[in-house]
Amino acid sequence: MPVNILITFIIGSILGWILVVIITRAPKNLEGLIISVCSAGNLPIIIIPAICKDKGSPFGDPDVCYKYGMLYASLSMAVFEMKKLKVHNWKLANGAMPYLQHLLIDFCRQLDDLPNELWSLIALRQVHVLLPSEALSLRLKDIEMKDGCELIIREGVHSLLAVNMGFNITIRTS
């Protein structure tokens, strides 16, 4: 993970420098800010809510900071993908991911259930589940979809071929 973060910072810094010097010719007093924001990439989405909980946080009152930090993080989470994760259980706190529109769960064979809170998300429009575990597949068949949300399930070994050819194995809409 640290190597990935280092590579992100290096590439982001280079792109930020190109943006500042060549493309926008930004004012000198903003160059450092632009380069640092570009180099950080999506790291603030993870770091800001975590730092807010620490005592003595540089962002002020922990409750207010956490509220706005989570808002910032959730605004960028309209699409969420879980691929090849070895997760048994996924918990979703009330109020988390309010702007989530598309969810992709791909080859998470140990995941046996999805959180009930997921189905109450107002913005959620599409849930793709590729190669679910047998238990998750059975549970998804009983899910009652809300208005405007589509559940797409692709099961079995042959679903990889179906995905490549554009066939949907099971589609349920509200």
C-alpha positions as CSV (number, residue, x, y, z in Angstrom):
1,M,0.0,0.0,0.0
2,P,2.7,2.6,0.8
3,V,4.3,2.1,-2.7
4,N,0.9,2.7,-4.3
5,I,0.5,5.9,-2.3
6,L,4.0,7.0,-3.3
7,I,3.3,6.4,-7.0
8,T,0.0,8.3,-6.7
9,F,1.8,11.3,-5.2
10,I,4.5,11.2,-7.8
11,I,2.1,11.0,-10.8
12,G,-0.3,13.5,-9.2
13,S,2.6,16.0,-8.6
14,I,3.7,15.6,-12.2
15,L,0.2,16.2,-13.5
16,G,-0.3,19.1,-11.1
17,W,3.0,20.7,-12.3
18,I,1.9,20.3,-16.0
19,L,-1.5,21.8,-15.1
20,V,0.1,24.8,-13.3
21,V,3.0,25.5,-15.6
22,I,1.8,24.5,-19.1
23,I,-2.0,24.4,-19.2
24,T,-3.4,27.1,-16.8
25,R,-0.4,29.3,-16.0
26,A,-1.9,29.6,-12.5
27,P,-0.8,32.5,-10.2
28,K,2.4,31.9,-8.3
29,N,0.6,32.0,-4.9
30,L,-1.7,29.1,-6.0
31,E,0.9,26.8,-7.6
32,G,1.8,24.9,-4.5
33,L,-1.8,24.4,-3.5
34,I,-2.8,23.1,-7.0
35,I,0.2,20.7,-7.1
36,S,-0.5,19.4,-3.6
37,V,-4.2,18.8,-4.3
38,C,-3.3,17.0,-7.6
39,S,-0.7,14.9,-5.9
40,A,-3.0,13.8,-3.0
41,G,-5.6,12.3,-5.4
42,N,-8.4,10.6,-3.5
43,L,-6.4,10.2,-0.4
44,P,-8.2,13.1,1.4
45,I,-11.4,11.1,1.1
46,I,-9.9,8.5,3.4
47,I,-7.8,10.7,5.6
48,I,-10.1,13.7,6.5
49,P,-12.8,11.7,8.3
50,A,-10.2,9.7,10.1
51,I,-8.2,12.7,11.3
52,C,-11.3,14.4,12.5
53,K,-11.9,11.8,15.2
54,D,-8.4,12.4,16.8
55,K,-8.2,14.7,19.8
56,G,-6.4,17.9,18.9
57,S,-7.3,17.7,15.2
58,P,-6.2,20.7,13.2
59,F,-9.7,21.0,11.8
60,G,-11.4,22.1,15.0
61,D,-14.4,20.5,16.8
62,P,-14.3,16.7,16.1
63,D,-18.1,16.4,15.6
64,V,-18.4,19.2,13.1
65,C,-15.2,18.1,11.3
66,Y,-16.4,14.5,11.1
67,K,-19.8,15.6,9.8
68,Y,-18.3,17.7,7.0
69,G,-15.5,15.3,6.4
70,M,-18.0,12.4,5.9
71,L,-20.0,14.7,3.6
72,Y,-16.9,15.4,1.5
73,A,-16.1,11.7,1.4
74,S,-19.6,10.6,0.5
75,L,-20.1,13.2,-2.3
76,S,-17.4,11.4,-4.2
77,M,-18.9,8.0,-3.7
78,A,-21.6,7.9,-6.4
79,V,-20.1,4.7,-7.7
80,F,-18.7,2.0,-5.3
81,E,-16.9,-1.2,-6.5
82,M,-16.0,-4.2,-4.4
83,K,-13.8,-6.6,-6.5
84,K,-12.3,-9.9,-5.4
85,L,-12.4,-8.9,-1.7
86,K,-12.3,-11.6,0.9
87,V,-15.0,-10.0,3.1
88,H,-17.5,-12.1,5.1
89,N,-19.7,-9.3,6.2
90,W,-20.3,-5.7,5.2
91,K,-21.9,-3.2,7.6
92,L,-23.3,0.1,6.4
93,A,-24.0,2.7,9.0
94,N,-27.3,4.7,8.9
95,G,-26.7,7.8,6.8
96,A,-23.6,6.4,5.1
97,M,-23.2,6.7,1.3
98,P,-26.2,8.9,0.8
99,Y,-25.2,9.7,-2.8
100,L,-24.4,6.1,-3.9
101,Q,-26.0,5.4,-7.3
102,H,-24.2,2.4,-8.7
103,L,-22.8,-0.6,-6.7
104,L,-20.7,-3.3,-8.3
105,I,-19.8,-6.4,-6.3
106,D,-17.5,-8.6,-8.3
107,F,-16.3,-12.0,-7.3
108,C,-16.6,-11.5,-3.5
109,R,-17.2,-15.2,-2.9
110,Q,-17.1,-15.0,0.9
111,L,-19.7,-12.2,1.1
112,D,-22.9,-13.9,2.2
113,D,-25.2,-10.9,2.7
114,L,-25.6,-7.2,1.9
115,P,-26.6,-4.7,4.6
116,N,-30.3,-3.9,4.9
117,E,-29.5,-0.2,5.0
118,L,-28.3,-0.5,1.4
119,W,-31.8,-0.9,0.0
120,S,-33.0,2.3,1.7
121,L,-30.5,4.5,-0.1
122,I,-32.6,7.0,-2.1
123,A,-30.0,7.7,-4.8
124,L,-29.3,4.0,-5.5
125,R,-30.2,3.0,-9.1
126,Q,-28.2,-0.1,-10.0
127,V,-26.7,-3.0,-8.1
128,H,-24.5,-5.4,-10.1
129,V,-23.5,-8.6,-8.4
130,L,-21.1,-10.8,-10.4
131,L,-20.4,-14.3,-9.3
132,P,-22.0,-14.1,-5.9
133,S,-21.6,-16.8,-3.2
134,E,-24.5,-19.3,-3.1
135,A,-25.8,-17.8,0.2
136,L,-25.7,-14.2,-1.2
137,S,-27.4,-15.4,-4.4
138,L,-30.2,-17.0,-2.4
139,R,-30.7,-13.9,-0.2
140,L,-30.8,-11.5,-3.2
141,K,-33.7,-13.5,-4.8
142,D,-35.8,-12.4,-1.8
143,I,-34.9,-8.7,-1.9
144,E,-37.7,-6.3,-2.5
145,M,-36.5,-3.5,-4.8
146,K,-37.4,0.1,-4.3
147,D,-38.5,2.6,-6.9
148,G,-36.1,3.0,-9.7
149,C,-33.4,0.6,-8.5
150,E,-32.3,-2.3,-10.7
151,L,-30.6,-5.5,-9.4
152,I,-28.5,-7.4,-11.9
153,I,-27.1,-10.8,-10.8
154,R,-24.7,-12.8,-12.9
155,E,-24.1,-16.3,-11.5
156,G,-21.9,-19.3,-12.2
157,V,-18.8,-19.9,-14.3
158,H,-20.6,-19.1,-17.5
159,S,-21.5,-15.6,-16.3
160,L,-18.0,-14.5,-17.3
161,L,-18.8,-15.3,-20.9
162,A,-22.3,-13.7,-20.5
163,V,-20.7,-10.5,-19.1
164,N,-18.3,-10.3,-22.1
165,M,-21.2,-10.9,-24.5
166,G,-23.5,-8.4,-22.7
167,F,-26.1,-10.9,-21.5
168,N,-27.7,-10.4,-18.1
169,I,-28.5,-13.6,-16.2
170,T,-31.1,-12.1,-13.8
171,I,-32.5,-8.6,-13.8
172,R,-34.9,-7.4,-11.2
173,T,-36.4,-3.9,-11.1
174,S,-38.9,-2.3,-8.8
